[in-house]
């Protein structure tokens, strides 16, 4: 009898211990079920902006996979619904109309680039949707739409932000430059950035001796560079799109033109494909970047994301490093997802209210939106490229061939000035 009681006690103790053990096991995310939460957007997957758009899309896909492994949003799986806008602004309104009226997506995100985001705005506003765009400059200035947010670290003073650091560096050189040339593509982003450069030149007391735009279809930049050279400015500020940026760098080198400082707001030079293509031709150029792999710019989750991204980049045929748009593509959908989780809602009004008053901890650092949906505080970098010896990928993985010049809190070294000393 005693033995039987001991046996029963042992069995009871075993099951009690097992129950406690099960209770203490880490909880697994419940598999998402039901109709997917659909997030719709257009992205430049072909055309001149594709090198950046494709890496942004891979960043977004990685977020989609991760969130679904964690249980999705609101207990439902997440599905991205996207179309190629072909780097062509005229395709964008039709894409967003289809996403909202035909696909009936739950949420939308903006496309990449100013020229693409602006034509989407009337469609978005008519439907009252939250709209976080990716790297659009001053898009909401004319619309003043309260549910708009820009994932770009320009800060509240948008137009000057791309060249603030460029002029800041020029202003402290000895002797100080006296004259500047301004040249821009005749497109919305470039004109906006050049407006800001004009303001910065005025604040720096630099005399503008050349100020012109060129057609977006331009392929030969030699006549433009010759005209700038004839004006003989001390420094040259260029506001350009990717293929223009490459053309400008090549033309300056071919003509052996050596102003004291050159660069500014050139889209494309951030992409690894163009860095590798230009190689040593980039030495000495000073240009904006939005992120570089410096210690002060590595935040919670940054390295883990880049490891996942870079492991897949080859098979996906995208930028092998993902520093420019891969990271930001992940971060802007990360913010939308966190807003849904926090509000437990897909209601655009609730989401807009939450996004507008929250500081988000993203893989790109703290993000707080302010007036007009722009960042409350800017963090645009000016970087100088130097000591590039070839197009070898490894040269661009770390900080050996680039120096952060501004802002001061992220500075990693001093400018090589004048420009020809870095050649």
Secondary structure, 3 states (H helix, E strand, C coil): CHHHHHHHHHHHHHHHHHHHHHHHCCCCCCCCCCCCEEEEEEECCCCCCHHHHHHHHHHHHHHHHHHHHCCCECCECEEEEEEECCCCHHHHHHHHHHHHHCCCCCEECCCECHHHHHHHHHHHHHHCCCEEEECCCCCCCCCCCCCEEEECCCCCCHHHHCCHHHHHHHHCCCCCCCEEEEEEECCHHHHHHHHHHHHHHHHCCCEEEEEEEECCCCCCCHHHHHHHHHHCCCEEEEEECHHHHHHHHHHHHHCCCCCCEEEEEECCCCCHHHHHHHHHHHCCCEEEECCCCCHHHCCCCHHHHHHHHHHHHHHHCCCCCCCCCHHHHHHHHHHHHHHHHHHCCCCHHHHHHHHHHCEEEECCEEEEECHHHCECCCCCEEEEECCCCCCCHHHHCCCCCEEEEECHHHCCCCCCCCHHHHC
